[in-house]
């Protein structure tokens, strides 16, 4: 690889690592189905967004936060057509996800997907 290519990849890698450090605390594990949790994002104060298909039950939903703490949530709404569900946090605080200016996004831009394990670790 040429020197400029190496530095470009290094810069991309460094920026990805910084994005994960900033965003990771807002990603939660959602325990709303059998054994395997799904992930959600603390989008607005007290509001977690997750996938609708991740919720097999509508009660006794537990969240695992990045520091390993757990909390409860209640289903506030769901839309199977868009596969989105909204959860309301119960007595828990955690950082909000950073959101960018969607008007700057273009087809072909890279995305970074994050998830949270039931033990609180990222994946």
C-alpha positions in Angstrom: 0.0 0.0 0.0 1.2 3.5 -0.7 1.9 5.9 2.1 -1.2 8.1 1.3 -3.5 5.1 1.2 -2.1 3.8 4.5 -2.7 7.2 6.2 -6.2 7.4 4.7 -7.2 4.0 6.2 -5.5 4.9 9.5 -7.6 8.1 9.6 -10.8 6.2 8.9 -10.0 3.6 11.5 -9.2 6.3 14.1 -12.4 8.2 13.4 -14.5 5.0 13.6 -12.9 4.3 17.0 -13.8 7.8 18.2 -17.4 7.4 16.9 -17.8 4.2 18.9 -16.4 5.8 22.0 -18.8 8.7 21.7 -21.9 6.6 20.7 -21.4 3.4 22.6 -22.9 4.6 26.0 -26.2 5.4 24.2 -26.6 1.8 22.9 -28.5 -0.6 25.1 -29.4 -4.3 25.0 -33.1 -4.8 24.9 -34.5 -8.0 26.6 -37.9 -8.2 25.1 -37.9 -11.7 23.6 -36.5 -15.1 24.4 -32.8 -15.6 25.3 -31.2 -13.4 22.8 -31.4 -9.6 23.3 -31.5 -7.1 20.6 -30.1 -3.6 20.6 -31.6 -0.2 21.0 -30.5 3.5 21.0 -31.3 6.1 23.6 -32.5 8.6 21.1 -34.2 11.3 23.1 -34.5 11.8 26.9 -36.2 8.7 28.3 -36.9 7.2 24.8 -35.2 4.2 23.3 -35.7 3.2 19.7 -35.4 -0.5 18.8 -36.7 -2.9 16.1 -40.3 -4.0 16.4 -39.4 -7.6 15.6 -37.1 -7.6 18.7 -40.1 -7.5 21.0 -42.0 -10.8 21.4 -43.6 -9.5 24.6 -45.0 -6.1 25.5 -44.3 -6.2 29.3 -41.3 -7.0 31.5 -38.9 -5.4 29.1 -35.4 -5.0 30.6 -32.5 -3.0 29.2 -28.8 -3.5 29.9 -26.7 -0.3 29.7 -23.1 0.0 28.6 -21.9 0.0 32.3 -23.6 -3.3 33.0 -26.5 -1.8 34.9 -30.0 -2.9 34.1 -33.3 -0.9 34.0 -36.8 -1.5 32.9 -38.8 0.0 30.0 -42.4 0.0 28.9 -43.5 -0.2 25.3 -44.7 3.3 24.2 -45.5 2.4 20.6 -44.6 0.1 17.7 -45.0 0.0 14.0 -44.5 -3.4 12.3 -44.6 -1.7 8.9 -41.3 0.2 9.5 -40.0 -2.4 12.1 -39.7 0.3 14.7 -40.6 0.2 18.4 -40.4 3.0 21.0 -39.6 2.2 24.6 -39.9 4.6 27.6 -37.2 4.2 30.2 -38.3 3.7 33.8 -36.2 5.6 36.4 -32.9 5.4 34.5 -30.6 8.0 33.0 -28.0 7.4 30.3 -26.3 9.4 27.6 -28.2 10.4 24.4 -27.1 9.2 21.0 -25.4 11.9 18.9 -27.4 12.7 15.8 -26.0 14.3 12.7 -27.4 16.5 9.9 -29.2 14.1 7.7 -29.2 16.6 4.9 -25.5 15.9 4.4 -26.0 12.2 3.9 -25.6 10.7 0.4 -26.1 7.3 -1.2 -22.8 5.5 -0.8 -21.7 7.0 2.5 -20.4 4.4 5.0 -22.4 3.6 8.1 -21.3 2.2 11.4 -23.6 -0.3 13.1 -23.3 -1.0 16.8 -25.0 -3.4 19.2 -25.0 -4.2 22.9 -24.7 -7.7 24.4 -26.6 -8.8 27.5 -23.5 -8.4 29.6 -23.2 -4.7 28.6 -20.3 -5.2 26.1 -20.4 -3.7 22.6 -20.3 -5.7 19.4 
